[in-house]
Amino acid sequence: MAKVMQSHKARDGQGLFALGCLLLVGTLLALSLVMAKLADGAGAPRLTFLMLGLVGAGIILTGLTALQRQAMPLNRRTLEYALVTGVLMALPNALGFLAVRHVGAGFISLSFAFPILLTWLLALLMGMERMRVPRLLGVLLALAGGVILAVSKAGNSAGDPIWAMLILAMPLALSIGNIYRTLRWPAGTSPIFLAAIMLFGAGLSLLPFVLATEVGEIGAMMRSSTILGLLAVEVLVFAVLYFFYFVLQKLAGPVYLSQIGTVAAVVGTAIAVLALGEATPPNLGLAGTLVAAGTLVFHRSARPEAPSTAGQRPFRRMNASPQSQRLG
């Protein structure tokens, strides 16, 4: 009986930790977009700002990995992982940074509502998930909240149709990235180190575009104390964001992780209204309620059936495969 109670406590603790990571990562994702908007308003070259923020965060996470004396293998597998995950992460981020002027934040928020559904469908097709009615209900509730919020924000704006079509690639890239990171997770490798090399891969994939379009603006950026201050904050936001991003992916799997998009849509709107003085979009309360309900329903349906080692704290085995420790 004692072992059963201990097992339930371990599962409850693991589930609460995953939920906390989900809310934190979604909030930081929203905050990173707010910082990008402030930097754009200050005149920062958008791709350069993004690239330096990602690389700076990668340096911090590499240093943290070294301080923890975690293995940092650089071989064919980890280099492939860094490049592919970096491209799949840089593409939607760069599209969002570039398109916000053309289609507005509302349409971009709409795109963040879809990765949860696409990731779940891909996971079902690939046999990584089982069909569960509560999980489907959670996905649909959160998706409905994200769509209501985004449509409310974008309803009165007219965007460039070409940029609108490009933005539709964002959910697909995010969903493929969610699945790829789980399937190709190198065995025996720390999630912190994988987060760091993904950030370096993303920065490297952005470098040719920075050199082709913004090289003349880098000097002015480096002379602006306002932009440098915003960049320093963005580096810290990215470092904490992707630290817990990979921890959450290892613990809970790609579908659970994909809920960060709907959380970010609601939190980002709240930050924009309260901190940036933007108008409150219609149906914000309804959208937030649906996202919260969907997240909680999905969270309860995704509680682990059995802990990997009863009674141990979550993430004691930080180098284990995410497939072996996924919630649900």
Solvent accessible surface area in square Angstrom, and as a share of the most:
residue,aa,sasa,rsa
1,M,175,0.78
2,A,78,0.61
3,K,166,0.70
4,V,81,0.46
5,M,106,0.47
6,Q,93,0.41
7,S,20,0.13
8,H,87,0.39
9,K,139,0.59
10,A,17,0.13
11,R,48,0.17
12,D,55,0.29
13,G,32,0.31
14,Q,22,0.10
15,G,2,0.02
16,L,118,0.59
17,F,81,0.34
18,A,0,0.00
19,L,25,0.13
20,G,39,0.38
21,C,4,0.03
22,L,0,0.00
23,L,85,0.42
24,L,67,0.33
25,V,0,0.00
26,G,0,0.00
27,T,49,0.28
28,L,20,0.10
29,L,18,0.09
30,A,1,0.01
31,L,55,0.27
32,S,4,0.02
33,L,58,0.29
34,V,15,0.08
35,M,14,0.06
36,A,12,0.09
37,K,93,0.39
38,L,71,0.35
39,A,1,0.01
40,D,29,0.15
41,G,72,0.69
42,A,44,0.34
43,G,53,0.51
44,A,4,0.03
45,P,8,0.05
46,R,45,0.16
47,L,11,0.05
48,T,1,0.01
49,F,2,0.01
50,L,0,0.00
51,M,20,0.09
52,L,47,0.24
53,G,0,0.00
54,L,0,0.00
55,V,44,0.25
56,G,16,0.16
57,A,0,0.00
58,G,0,0.00
59,I,105,0.54
60,I,71,0.36
61,L,3,0.02
62,T,41,0.24
63,G,33,0.32
64,L,59,0.29
65,T,0,0.00
66,A,51,0.40
67,L,148,0.74
68,Q,88,0.39
69,R,222,0.81
70,Q,47,0.21
71,A,60,0.46
72,M,78,0.35
73,P,42,0.26
74,L,125,0.62
75,N,72,0.37
76,R,217,0.79
77,R,86,0.31
78,T,2,0.01
79,L,101,0.50
80,E,58,0.26
81,Y,1,0.00
82,A,12,0.09
83,L,93,0.46
84,V,50,0.29
85,T,0,0.00
86,G,0,0.00
87,V,65,0.37
88,L,29,0.15
89,M,8,0.04
90,A,3,0.03
91,L,81,0.40
92,P,2,0.02
93,N,23,0.12
94,A,13,0.10
95,L,20,0.10
96,G,9,0.08
97,F,13,0.06
98,L,44,0.22
99,A,0,0.00
100,V,47,0.27
101,R,147,0.54
102,H,75,0.34
103,V,8,0.05
104,G,25,0.24
105,A,48,0.37
106,G,7,0.06
107,F,45,0.19
108,I,11,0.06
109,S,14,0.09
110,L,33,0.16
111,S,4,0.03
112,F,20,0.09
113,A,0,0.00
114,F,67,0.28
115,P,5,0.03
116,I,0,0.00
117,L,41,0.21
118,L,58,0.29
119,T,0,0.00
120,W,6,0.02
121,L,75,0.37
122,L,50,0.25
123,A,0,0.00
124,L,40,0.20
125,L,151,0.75
126,M,101,0.45
127,G,65,0.63
128,M,21,0.09
129,E,18,0.08
130,R,138,0.50
131,M,122,0.55
132,R,46,0.17
133,V,112,0.64
134,P,68,0.43
135,R,3,0.01
136,L,53,0.27
137,L,90,0.45
138,G,0,0.00
139,V,0,0.00
140,L,83,0.41
141,L,43,0.21
142,A,0,0.00
143,L,19,0.09
144,A,39,0.30
145,G,0,0.00
146,G,0,0.00
147,V,44,0.25
148,I,48,0.24
149,L,0,0.00
150,A,0,0.00
151,V,82,0.47
152,S,21,0.13
153,K,56,0.24
154,A,21,0.16
155,G,56,0.54
156,N,155,0.79
157,S,63,0.41
158,A,107,0.83
159,G,39,0.37
160,D,53,0.27
161,P,96,0.60
162,I,121,0.61
163,W,53,0.19
164,A,22,0.17
165,M,140,0.63
166,L,82,0.41
167,I,0,0.00
168,L,109,0.54
169,A,43,0.34
170,M,1,0.00
171,P,7,0.04
172,L,92,0.46
173,A,6,0.05
174,L,35,0.17
175,S,0,0.00
176,I,75,0.38
177,G,1,0.01
178,N,6,0.03
179,I,8,0.04
180,Y,35,0.13
181,R,6,0.02
182,T,0,0.00
183,L,65,0.32
184,R,86,0.32
185,W,11,0.04
186,P,6,0.04
187,A,92,0.71
188,G,44,0.42
189,T,2,0.01
190,S,2,0.01
191,P,0,0.00
192,I,4,0.02
193,F,7,0.03
194,L,0,0.00
195,A,0,0.00
196,A,0,0.00
197,I,12,0.06
198,M,0,0.00
199,L,0,0.00
200,F,73,0.30
201,G,5,0.05
202,A,0,0.00
203,G,3,0.03
204,L,112,0.56
205,S,25,0.16
206,L,7,0.03
207,L,66,0.33
208,P,79,0.49
209,F,121,0.50
210,V,0,0.00
211,L,94,0.47
212,A,85,0.66
213,T,92,0.54
214,E,15,0.07
215,V,88,0.51
216,G,73,0.71
217,E,79,0.35
218,I,46,0.24
219,G,34,0.33
220,A,57,0.45
221,M,2,0.01
222,M,86,0.39
223,R,191,0.70
224,S,30,0.20
225,S,95,0.61
226,T,84,0.49
227,I,8,0.04
228,L,66,0.33
229,G,37,0.36
230,L,28,0.14
231,L,20,0.10
232,A,56,0.43
233,V,66,0.38
234,E,0,0.00
235,V,23,0.13
236,L,107,0.53
237,V,11,0.06
238,F,2,0.01
239,A,5,0.04
240,V,66,0.38
241,L,1,0.01
242,Y,7,0.03
243,F,40,0.17
244,F,50,0.21
245,Y,18,0.07
246,F,0,0.00
247,V,4,0.02
248,L,0,0.00
249,Q,0,0.00
250,K,0,0.00
251,L,0,0.00
252,A,3,0.02
253,G,0,0.00
254,P,1,0.00
255,V,1,0.00
256,Y,2,0.01
257,L,0,0.00
258,S,3,0.02
259,Q,0,0.00
260,I,14,0.07
261,G,3,0.03
262,T,0,0.00
263,V,9,0.05
264,A,6,0.04
265,A,8,0.06
266,V,28,0.16
267,V,36,0.21
268,G,16,0.15
269,T,2,0.01
270,A,35,0.27
271,I,38,0.19
272,A,12,0.10
273,V,31,0.18
274,L,155,0.77
275,A,75,0.58
276,L,58,0.29
277,G,66,0.63
278,E,62,0.28
279,A,93,0.72
280,T,84,0.49
281,P,14,0.09
282,P,84,0.53
283,N,83,0.42
284,L,38,0.19
285,G,55,0.53
286,L,94,0.47
287,A,0,0.00
288,G,19,0.19
289,T,87,0.51
290,L,35,0.17
291,V,7,0.04
292,A,53,0.41
293,A,37,0.29
294,G,0,0.00
295,T,5,0.03
296,L,92,0.46
297,V,43,0.24
298,F,0,0.00
299,H,17,0.07
300,R,162,0.59
301,S,20,0.13
302,A,0,0.00
303,R,89,0.33
304,P,10,0.07
305,E,109,0.49
306,A,75,0.58
307,P,28,0.17
308,S,66,0.43
309,T,52,0.30
310,A,59,0.46
311,G,36,0.35
312,Q,70,0.31
313,R,175,0.64
314,P,41,0.26
315,F,25,0.11
316,R,139,0.51
317,R,119,0.43
318,M,38,0.17
319,N,59,0.30
320,A,13,0.10
321,S,35,0.23
322,P,0,0.00
323,Q,84,0.38
324,S,75,0.49
325,Q,17,0.08
326,R,51,0.19
327,L,1,0.01
328,G,28,0.27
